[in-house]
Structures are given as structure tokens and as C-alpha cells.
Amino acid sequence: MASLKAIEITDDDFQKFREFFYRKTGINFETNKRYFVDKRLVERIEATQSGDFRSYFVKLRFQASGEEVQQLTNLMTVNETYFLREEYQFDCLVKSILPEITQRKTDSGPIRIWCIPSSSGEEPYSVALYLMERWAGISKWDVEIISSDIDTGILHKARVGRYSARSVQHLPKAWLNKYFKSVGDDYQICDDLRQAVEFTRVNLAEPADTRPYRNFDVIFCRNLLIYFDDVSRKAAAETFYDALKPGGFICLGHSESMSRISSLYKVRKFPEAIVYQKSLEAR
């Protein structure tokens, strides 16, 4: 089998791949990610027995099924997270956002929450846990949680719902005992919570994927847009705008600011967090 040194990824190869991957996913790899990208390209070149970058790139571009693009995307996307990450936003959800949404709600339909990217499921399950444990309205209102990711492998892991001790370390002990069971060194989330979240594959850069996602009250899109360039960020902001109901809210990561991306949203400064809102008058 070829070694890492035997398969060369030239500067031109890297540029070709970077442009291709950007068109497919909206993710733009800077040159400081070169080692990360090269290593994973070589891994797939070896796994597919393509021999060299040129042959592999032909397969990547022209394979009818798109299976290899998905395999490589699964490798290239970073999925580092844990339960209750940036917990202040979940606090904001139950103390400020949901009370405002329910106060003006006139229909009997469910409150709809979209988490993207889902990663391995810690974020959407954290939302579900917070609603169960910290929001009195859960006894009155139906809530629908949908969580999406481009990575099919990580979606499978999310559906299984089995986590390491590190992943659950910030959960209150009472929640861990109530909603998880120990499986060796890991923790398995209970079936009720697994069934509370619907996991779907979505490529945010593909309009055909995002078009069905509409009428959400709240979107969590945290620590994804930092991997996009300005053009992709603006496109994503417009996609989320279309996905939200009038008056709906979007929560970004702590280092992200919608104000620097798009003028479509209004900044809302709640006691717990700064979030962004689609105008109530928007249609």
C-alpha cells in the first residue's frame, strides 16, 4: 500500500480540490489547513486504490452516485462538541425566547426548532434535555426538534446516542442518572430522548436540500459559519431567513455575529444571550 510520502498532493492539486469542495459544501479550506486536507485526501486515495490524486479527483468529480464525495465530506468535517456547550443559549431559549414565541402564538401547531449542524447529537439532545428539565411550557406545548448535518457517519452516531464520559461531563448528575445508562465506559441516552429528535442529512450549500426546511421558530447554527467565507456565510444567512417564521430566532456561536454577515436580522439582547431575529412583519 502506498505511504503518505508516496502520494504527493501538489499546490495545484490542493487548489483544485479546495475549489471543488467549496462549490460542493460552502466550506473553504485555508492554506493553514493544508496538512489536515492532504492527510485525508491520501487516506481516500489509498482506500479507493486510485493510485494518485489525478485519478482520484476524476472519480470524485464524475462518480454518478456521489458516494465518494460523501465519504470524503464525512472525513473533512470537524465534529467536536459536548453536552451543554455554550449553555447560556439554552438558558436564553427557555427563559426569554420561548416565552416570547408562545405569548404571540395563535395556532395549535408545534414549536419547531432546527439544529444545524447536528454533529454527533449533543446539541439537539441538550435542547431536548433543557426543555424537559427547565421549561414549564413543555407540559402545554408540543415541540418538534430537527437536527441536520452533511456528514452521514456522524448522523448515524447521533441516532445511536452513545457518548463518552468527556462528552457528558458538564451534565448535572441528576440528568445523567435520569436520562442515560452506563454501557461500559460510555453513556447511552434513553429511547424517549432519541425519539424526540429527528436527524436528517442536509448540505447547507445545496438549495434542493434546504428548500423543504421552513416555518421554524428557532434555529441553532453554532460554530459552523466560521468555516465559510463571506459569500457562503451570506448565502447561509439568507437560507436561514427563509427557514424561519416571521419573528423567529437564530442562535450563533459565541465568536460569530450575524450583524457582520447580513442586515436581514434584528439584534436581540436578552439577559442571557445575544441572538438574532427575523422581523415579525417579514413574509
N, C-alpha and C positions, 0 to 999 in steps of 0.2 A: 504494500500500500504506500502511496506517495506520502511524504512527510510534509510538515508545514513549510520547510525551506524549499522543497522540490517544486511546489506550486507557487508561482510568482503572480502577485496582483500588482500590476504596474500602476503608475499615476493615472494613465489614460483609462485603464480598466476601472479603477476606483471612481473616476469621474463619470464614466458611462453608467456604472451601477448606481451611483448616487442619484443621477438624474432620473434613471428608470424608477428607482424605489420611491423617489419624491413624487413622481407622477402617479404612482400606484397608491401611495399611502398618505401623502402630505408631510411625511417625516423627512427632515433634511439633516443628513449627517455632516457635521463639520469635520475639517481635517484632523482635529484633535481626537476624533473617534476612529481614526484610521485603523489602529491595531484591532479594536473591537470588531470592526466591519470585516477586515481581511481575515481574521481568525474564523469567523462564522462562514464567510464565503468558501474558504478552504475546506471547512468541515462538510459543507454541502457538495462541493466538487468531489470530495472523496466518497461521500455517501452515495452519490449518483453515478460514480465511476465515470465522470465526464472527462477526466484527464487534465484539462486546463480550463482557464477562465473563459476563453473564447467559446469553446464547445458548451460549457455550462450556461453561458449567457444566452446562447441561441435557444437552448431548452427553456430557460427561464422566460424568454420573450414570446416564444411561439407554441409552447405546450398548450394544447386545446383545453385540457381540464383545469389548468391553473393550479394544479396540486402543488407543484414545486414552489410557485410564488407564495402559496400559503405556508408551506414548510419553512421557507426562509424567513417569512414575516414573523412566524412564531419564534424563531431564533433571535431575530433582530430587535424585537420589542422587549423593553425592560419592565419587569413586573415585581417591583419591590414595595411591599406595603405591610400593614398590620392593622389589627382591630383598634378602633377609636383614634386613628390618625387624625390630627387636627380636630380634636374633639369639640372645640368651641363652636364649630359649624353645626354639629349635631345638636348642641345646646341651643343654638340660634334657631334651628329648624323647629324644635318643639316649643320654645318659649316665645318666639316672635313671628316666624314665617307662617307656620300652620295656623296659629290663632287668627292672623290676618286673612289667610285664604278661606278658612271656614266661616269667618264673620261675613264675608261677601258672597259666599257660595249659595247659589239659588237652585241648583239641580241636585238630584239624588245620586249622581254618579260617583265613582270612586275618586279619591285624591290620587293623582298619578305622579310618580317620582321616577326619574331616569338617571341612572348612574353610568357614566361612560368616561374612562374605560373601567371595566369591572375588575381587571386584574384577576387575582385568584379568589375574589369574592368577599374579602374582608370589609370593603367599604359598603356595599349594599346590605350585607348582613349586619353591619354596625348600625345602619339606618333602621333596619327592622328591630334590632335589639333596643335602640333608643325609643322607638315608638312604643314598644311593648312595656318598657320599664319607666319611661319618663314623660309620656304624653297621655293625659287623661282622656283626650279625644278619641283614642283608639277604640274605646268601647262604643262610640257613636258613629264613627266614620269608617267606611271601607277604604283601604289604601292598596294601591297597585304599585309594586316596585319592579321595574325592568332594568336589567343591567347588561351592558353590551361591551364587546371587545372585538378587536380584529384578530386576536390570537385564539385559534380553536383549541389548542392544547391547554391554555390557561382557563378557558371556559369550562373544559371538562373538569379540571381541578376544582373550580368554583362550585360546580354542580355536586361534586362529591362531598365537599365541605369538611375536609380533614386538614388540621392545622398543627404546626409546630408550637412548642412552648413559647418560643420567641414571638410568634405571631399573636398569641393571646395574652401576652404578659401584662398589657395595660387594662384588661377587662377586670371589673370588680369580681372578687372571689365568688360572691353570691350568684352573679350572672354565669360564671364559668360552671359552677355546680348545677345550676338550673337548666342551662341550655346545651351543655356539652357532656360527653362521656369520654373517659380516658381510653385510648386504644394504643397500648404500648407507651411510647414516649410522646404520642400525638394526642390531639383532642378532636373528636368528631362532633360536629354541630348536629342538633336534633332535627328530625324529619320535618317538624312543623315549621321551623325557620327556613330549611332548604326549600320547602314548597311555597314559602312566602315571597320568593324572588324568582322571576323568570329571566333566564340568561339567554342572550341572543348574540349572533355574530354580526357586527356592523363595521364597515370601513367608512370612517367619517369623511374621507375624501371621495367617496363614491355616492353621487346623488341618488342612484337607484336603491342603495342600501338605506339611506336616511329618510327618503320621502315618506315611508309609512309611519314614521315616528312624529306624531302630532298630539296636541292637546295635553301637554304635561304642565303640572302646577309647579314642579321643582326639578331642576337639573343639577346634578353634581358632576362637574368636569374638572377634576383637580389634578394638577401636575401632569397634564398631557400637552397643553399648548406650548409649554417651554421647549418641546421637541419640534415645533413647527416654525416656519419662517413667517414673515409678516403677511404674505399673500394667503398662506394656508390658515393662519390664525383668523384673518378677516372672513374667509370663507366659512370657517367653523362657527364663528360668531353669528353669521347670517343663518347657518343651518340650525343652530340652537334657537335663534329668534323665531324661526318658522315653526319649530317644535313646541314652543311654549304657548300656553294660553295667554290672552291679554291679562296683564298683571302677574304673570308667572315669574319665578325667581331662578337665577343661576348662581351657583357657588363655585368659585375657582380656588386654586391652590394659593397658599399664603404669599408666594412670590409672583403671582400673576395678577394683572389688572386689566379688566375689560375696558376701562377708560382709555387705555393706550392702544386698544385694538379696534374698537368700534364705538360710534356715537349713538348706536341704536338703543342702548340701555341707560336706565337711570341708576345712579349710585344710591343704595340704601344703607345707611349707617345705623344698624341696630346695636343695642347694648353689648351683644355677644360677638358680633362679626359684621364686616362689610360685605354685602352681597350686591347683586345687580338684578334689575327688574325690567321686564317688558312693560311698556305703557298699558294702562287699563283701557285706553282708547284705541289701541292698535287692533288691527283686524288682519 
